[in-house]
Each structure stands twice: as structure tokens, then as C-alpha cells.
């Protein structure tokens, strides 16, 4: 199993469009055999989140307010490659891509494949 970690730079004023984009991809990844762990965006004052405090003074810093994160897993590379091939032909994927082209809800992204560490 591996997890795909994607970090997005959300475009200014486009948080709602990014949330729409995220909801579309959660369903697509699940439809094609992945396990989606969710998208995550910075909270607002209305979310009543704790202050960012650091366990290692001098090393930690607060993250940027425009970062969005996606996490989804596939059991193996073959499953992931099948998803990539099949989703490209899906009408939902085409619609999500067209909507992104209209909104440009993120300006950049990074993709990292991670493997888990358990006890």
C-alpha cells in the first residue's frame, strides 16, 4: 500500500472553487479503487482551532494560509496505474478538469508517494 500526498497552493479568493474541485476528485478516486482520506484546507476563525504551538522551539513554523492537502491510497502500483488510465476517460474527470480550467483554483501542486510506518 502507498499513499499519494498532494500539496496545493490555493489561488487567492478561490477557496470555494478548490473545495468543489476536491469533492469531485474524492468520488473519482473512490470510484476507481482508491481510498480517499480527504482534502484538508486551512481553517478560518469560525473553526475555533487551537493556536499553533511547537514542541521543538526554534524548529517549527506555522504553515502558509493557502495550502490545501489531499491524501489517498492505493493497494499497489498496478491499481494506481489502472486508476490513472480509467479515470482519464471518465466524464466526471473531464468535467472536473474543465472546471479547474475555468476557475484556476490552485496555482501549483506537489505530489509525493508515501509508504506507511506502523508500530
C-alpha positions in Angstrom: 0.0 0.0 0.0 1.1 3.6 -0.6 -0.5 7.0 -0.1 -0.4 9.9 -2.5 0.2 13.2 -0.7 -0.6 16.3 -2.8 0.1 19.8 -1.5 -1.7 22.6 -3.4 -1.2 26.3 -3.4 -4.8 27.5 -3.4 -5.3 30.6 -5.5 -6.3 33.8 -3.6 -10.0 34.1 -3.3 -10.6 30.6 -4.8 -11.1 28.5 -1.7 -14.7 27.6 -2.5 -13.7 26.6 -6.1 -11.0 24.5 -4.6 -13.5 22.7 -2.3 -15.7 22.0 -5.3 -12.6 20.5 -7.1 -11.8 18.4 -4.1 -15.3 17.0 -3.7 -15.2 15.9 -7.4 -11.9 14.1 -7.0 -12.8 12.3 -3.8 -15.6 10.5 -5.7 -13.4 9.7 -8.7 -10.6 8.2 -6.7 -13.1 6.0 -4.8 -14.9 5.0 -8.0 -11.6 3.7 -9.4 -10.4 1.7 -6.4 -8.6 4.2 -4.2 -9.2 5.0 -0.6 -9.5 8.8 -0.2 -8.6 10.1 3.2 -9.9 13.6 2.4 -8.8 17.0 1.4 -7.7 19.5 4.0 -7.7 23.2 3.9 -6.7 25.9 6.4 -9.3 26.7 8.9 -10.9 30.0 9.5 -11.7 31.9 12.7 -15.1 30.3 12.6 -13.5 26.9 13.0 -12.2 27.7 16.5 -8.8 26.0 16.1 -6.0 25.9 18.7 -3.0 28.2 18.4 -0.1 26.7 16.6 2.4 25.8 19.4 5.6 24.0 18.7 7.1 21.0 20.5 10.6 21.9 19.3 11.2 25.6 19.8 13.2 27.3 17.1 12.4 24.5 14.6 8.7 24.8 13.9 6.9 27.4 12.0 3.2 28.0 11.1 2.3 26.8 7.6 1.1 29.1 4.9 -2.6 30.0 4.8 -3.0 29.0 1.1 -2.1 25.3 1.4 -4.5 22.5 0.6 -3.7 18.9 1.1 -5.1 15.7 -0.4 -4.3 12.2 0.8 -5.4 9.0 -0.9 -4.1 5.4 -1.0 -4.0 2.5 -3.4 -3.1 -1.1 -2.5 -0.4 -1.3 -5.2 1.2 0.3 -8.2 -0.9 -1.7 -10.7 -4.1 -0.5 -9.1 -2.9 3.1 -9.2 -1.9 2.8 -12.9 -5.3 1.3 -13.7 -7.0 4.2 -11.9 -4.9 6.7 -13.9 -5.8 5.1 -17.2 -9.5 4.6 -16.4 -10.2 8.0 -14.8 -8.8 9.9 -17.8 -11.8 8.6 -19.8 -14.4 9.3 -17.1 -16.9 12.1 -17.8 -16.6 13.3 -14.2 -12.8 13.6 -14.6 -13.3 15.6 -17.8 -15.8 17.9 -16.1 -13.6 18.4 -13.1 -10.7 19.3 -15.4 -12.8 21.7 -17.4 -14.0 23.3 -14.2 -10.4 23.7 -13.0 -9.5 25.4 -16.3 -12.3 27.9 -15.7 -11.5 28.6 -12.0 -7.7 28.0 -11.7 -8.4 27.3 -8.1 -4.8 26.4 -7.4 -1.6 27.8 -8.8 0.8 24.9 -8.1 1.0 21.5 -6.6 3.5 18.9 -5.4 2.9 15.1 -5.4 4.7 12.7 -3.1 4.1 9.0 -2.8 4.5 7.8 0.8 4.6 4.4 2.5 3.3 3.9 6.0 5.2 3.3 9.2 3.2 1.4 11.8 4.1 0.3 15.3 
